[in-house]
């Protein structure tokens, strides 16, 4: 590609802000264990030892009897949170592969709870734009 005249310093020493480094990360879910439990995942990394930041949102619940969802606060079990609550930014290592909601759940009966993982930043690779930077998992409290 020819360089336009007159030369600008950015032609030689700058960088193209539209370019991205690393791979485009893929946010999804995976299930393992018996019975299978869904986990949020981040894959397609170019470097498997990089720090990421993310949040979890308690989306809501449905079923026979609502559970109480706790996060943060002082003492056990923490502060009860309502549907729609989003954690502060959390950090982890992409090499962990599977991420689980950091909430404590008590009570409930045949209750399905939904949690949304949203990837915010990655040290090396590119975070996809919304909605591809998030995935949701469910937990069933005292289900058959």
C-alpha positions in Angstrom: 0.0 0.0 0.0 1.6 3.3 -1.0 2.1 6.0 1.6 0.4 9.3 0.7 2.4 12.5 0.5 3.2 14.5 2.5 4.4 11.9 5.1 3.0 12.0 8.5 4.7 10.6 11.6 1.8 8.3 12.2 2.6 6.6 8.8 5.8 5.4 10.3 5.5 5.3 14.1 1.9 5.2 14.9 -0.5 2.3 14.8 -3.9 1.7 13.2 -6.4 1.9 16.0 -8.8 -0.2 14.0 -6.5 -3.2 14.1 -6.9 -5.6 17.0 -4.3 -7.9 18.6 -4.7 -11.6 19.3 -7.7 -13.7 18.6 -11.4 -12.9 18.9 -12.5 -14.7 22.0 -15.6 -16.9 22.1 -17.9 -16.8 25.1 -20.1 -19.9 25.6 -21.2 -22.6 27.9 -20.2 -26.2 28.5 -21.6 -28.9 30.7 -19.7 -31.6 32.7 -20.1 -33.8 35.7 -23.0 -36.0 36.7 -25.6 -34.8 36.5 -24.2 -32.3 34.0 -23.7 -28.7 35.3 -23.4 -25.9 32.9 -20.4 -23.5 33.2 -19.6 -20.3 31.3 -16.6 -20.6 29.1 -14.1 -18.4 27.3 -12.2 -20.0 24.4 -10.2 -19.3 21.2 -7.4 -17.6 23.2 -4.0 -17.0 21.6 -2.3 -17.0 25.0 -3.8 -19.3 27.7 -2.4 -17.4 30.6 -4.0 -14.0 30.4 -6.2 -12.0 32.9 -9.8 -11.3 32.0 -12.4 -9.2 33.7 -16.1 -10.1 33.8 -19.4 -9.7 35.7 -22.2 -12.0 36.6 -25.8 -10.9 36.7 -28.5 -12.7 38.6 -31.2 -12.6 35.9 -34.1 -14.2 37.7 -35.7 -17.4 38.9 -38.9 -19.5 38.5 -40.3 -22.5 40.2 -42.2 -23.7 43.2 -40.5 -21.7 45.9 -38.0 -18.9 45.4 -34.5 -19.3 46.6 -32.5 -16.5 48.3 -29.4 -15.4 46.3 -26.5 -13.9 48.2 -23.4 -12.0 47.1 -20.9 -9.9 48.9 -21.5 -8.0 52.1 -20.1 -8.9 55.5 -20.4 -12.2 57.3 -22.1 -15.4 56.2 -24.1 -15.8 54.0 -23.6 -12.2 52.6 -26.1 -9.8 51.3 -29.4 -11.0 49.7 -29.6 -9.9 46.1 -32.7 -9.3 43.9 -33.1 -10.3 40.2 -31.1 -7.9 38.1 -28.2 -7.5 40.4 -24.8 -7.4 38.7 -21.5 -8.1 40.5 -18.7 -5.6 40.4 -16.0 -6.4 37.9 -14.3 -9.7 38.8 -11.0 -11.0 37.4 -9.7 -14.4 36.6 -7.3 -16.2 34.4 -8.5 -17.4 31.0 -6.7 -20.7 31.6 -9.4 -21.6 34.1 -11.6 -22.2 31.1 -14.9 -22.7 33.1 -16.4 -20.0 35.2 -19.3 -20.4 37.7 -21.7 -17.9 39.2 -20.2 -16.5 42.4 -23.5 -16.4 44.2 -24.5 -18.4 47.3 -28.0 -19.9 46.9 -30.2 -21.0 49.8 -33.7 -22.4 50.0 -36.0 -22.8 47.0 -37.7 -25.9 45.8 -37.7 -27.0 42.2 -36.4 -23.5 41.4 -34.5 -22.7 38.3 -32.2 -19.7 38.6 -30.5 -17.9 35.6 -27.1 -16.2 35.7 -25.5 -14.2 32.9 -21.7 -14.0 32.4 -20.4 -10.9 30.6 -16.8 -10.7 29.5 -15.5 -7.1 29.8 -11.7 -7.2 29.0 -8.9 -9.5 28.2 -5.2 -8.8 28.6 -4.2 -10.0 25.1 -7.1 -11.1 23.0 -10.1 -9.2 21.6 -13.4 -9.3 23.5 -16.4 -9.7 21.2 -19.0 -7.0 21.1 -22.4 -7.4 22.7 -24.3 -9.8 22.7 -21.5 -12.2 21.8 -19.5 -11.3 24.9 -22.0 -13.0 27.2 -23.7 -16.3 27.9 -26.2 -17.6 30.5 -26.3 -20.7 32.7 -29.0 -22.0 34.9 -28.9 -23.7 38.3 -31.8 -25.8 39.6 -32.2 -25.7 43.3 -33.6 -29.0 44.7 -34.9 -30.3 41.4 -35.5 -33.9 40.7 
